[in-house]
Amino acid sequence: MPGPRRFDASARTQRHAPGLAIVYMVAAGVLITLNNAATKAVAHEVPLGELIFFRGLTAALLIALWLRVGRGSFADLKVRRPWDHFWRGVLMVISMFAFIAGVRAMPLVDVQALVFIGPVLITAMAPFLLGERVGWHRWSAVLVGFAGVVVMLRPGAAGLYWVALLPLASALTSALRDIMTRRMSAGDTSLAIEFCTQSIVVAAAAATAAAGWVVPAPRDLVLIVLCGVLLTGAHVLTIESLRFAEAVAVAPFRYLMLIWTGLLGFALFGEIPDLWAVLGSALIVASGLYVIHRETRRRPQV
C-alpha cells in the first residue's frame, strides 16, 4: 500500500484522496483568514489597486522562486487551455477587488459570512448556468440563504447595508472560479494555475496606478508582502484540495474559517458581531451546508 503523498504543487494528476483534500482545505482556510486580517490592517493605508498589485506580484515572485530553487521547473507553468486561465484570472480580479473593498468597510466576520453564500448562489443559477434541475429541497435552501443575506442587510436600520453587495459579488465570482479550477486541475499544475491567475491580477491592478498610488510605510510594506505569502499558500493548497476531492466533499470545512475570522476580528480589531450578523450568518451557513449535503446525496457513488 503506498505511503502518504508528499505535497507537490507541480502535480497534474487527480485522484480520490478526501482525507488529504480536507487537510489542505482546512490549512488553506487558516492562511486565508490570516491574510484577510493582514489585508484589513493595511487596506486603509494603501490604495486598493496598489495593495492588490504588490500582493499579486509577491505571489508571482514566490512561484518563480519555488521553480528556481525548489524541485519544480518552469515547464510546470505550461498551460493547455489559455482562455480558461484568462477567465479564471478575470474572476479572481473581480473577487479580490470586491472582497477587499468589503473588508475596508465592514467587520471581517460579516464579510466572511456573506462570502459563504457562494454555494447557494451556484445552486440558484444551476438551471440557467449548468442546465441542471433543482428540486424543492435545494430551492428551500436557496431561500433560507437569501433570507440570511437580507438579515445581514440590516432591515429596519437607518438604511440598507448596501456595502454588503461587495462580498456578495466576491462570493459569486469565487464560486464560479472554483468550478473552473476543478476542471483545469486535471490538465495543468497548481503552480501554473496560480501563476497565470496572479499575472492577470497584477496586470489589472497595475492599470489603477493612474488613479494615484502612495509610497507604502515600512509596516505597510511588510504586511503587503505577508499577504502575498499567505494568499499564495492558501490558493495553492485550495487547488491541491480540489485535485484530490470534488468541491462538495471539502466545502463544508471552509466554514471553519468563520470561527477563525470571528476570533481574529475580535482580538485584532475589537469587532463583536451584532444580532443581525449572528442571525444572518447562521442562516447562510445552514443553507450552504444543506446545499452541500443535497449535492453529495444526488451524485452517484464511485
Secondary structure, DSSP 8 states (H G I E B T S, - for coil): --------TT-------HHHHHHHHHHHHHHHHHHHHHHHHHHTTS-HHHHHHHHHHHHHHHHHHHHHHSS--GGGG--S-HHHHHHHHHHHHHHHHHHHHHHHHS-HHHHHHHHTTHHHHHHHHHHHHT-----HHHHHHHHHHHHHHHHHT-TTSSS--GGGHHHHHHHHHHHHHHHHHHHHTTTS-HHHHHHHHHHHHHHHHHGGGGG------HHHHHHHHHHHHHHHHHHHHHHHHHHHS-HHHHGGGGGGHHHHHHHHHHHHH-----HHHHHHHHHHHHHHHHHHHHHHHHS---
